[in-house]
Amino acid sequence: MPIVAFEKLAPDARLWIFEADHELCGGENSELLDRLDEFLEAWTAHGKDLCVGRDWRYDRFLLIAADEASSAASGCSVDALFRFLKSIGERVGASLIGNQNVCYRDGDKIIGVSRKQFADLASQGTVGPDTVVFNNTLTKLGLVQQGEWEVPASRSWHQNVFFSKESRAT
């Protein structure tokens, strides 16, 4: 099935957000997206085509959404997606699966650090509740469309983990 324009998918489309462990450039981007498009055009669940779209942002974030109104992604089909992304990530020299980094904005620059490093930056006051972070835990496309992906840390899970009184006490 042809890939649907990402912005045309319904707000309740199921969403996966993957983050490369570093910014990709030129040939890496092309290879990743060309191979991904081939995979998505053939992606099925229990023999049924999936209605999917993808978006590549800031040379680092891959957003994939499936409109499950006609056919839902199954556990096996999602596993296939993850296996594919692991394989293509190895091919282009980037980890797209299991990345535990926290990405945030420092002006126009996007920085990815480990959770421990982000916690250290928070305790030093280098980052705070107003720091713009990327909430890669979103599972519905509508939340991205509503601007809930790239938000101040105070509006994301980052607030409870890094800036609440409880997190500062530990």
PyMOL commands that set and color helices and strands:
alter all, ss='L'
color gray80, all
select helices_A, chain A and resi 6-8+26-42+75-92+115-124+141-145+153-155+157-163+165-169
alter helices_A, ss='H'
color red, helices_A
select strands_A, chain A and resi 14-19+44-45+48-49+51-57+61-67+102-106+109-113+132-134+150-152
alter strands_A, ss='S'
color yellow, strands_A
deselect
rebuild
show_as cartoon
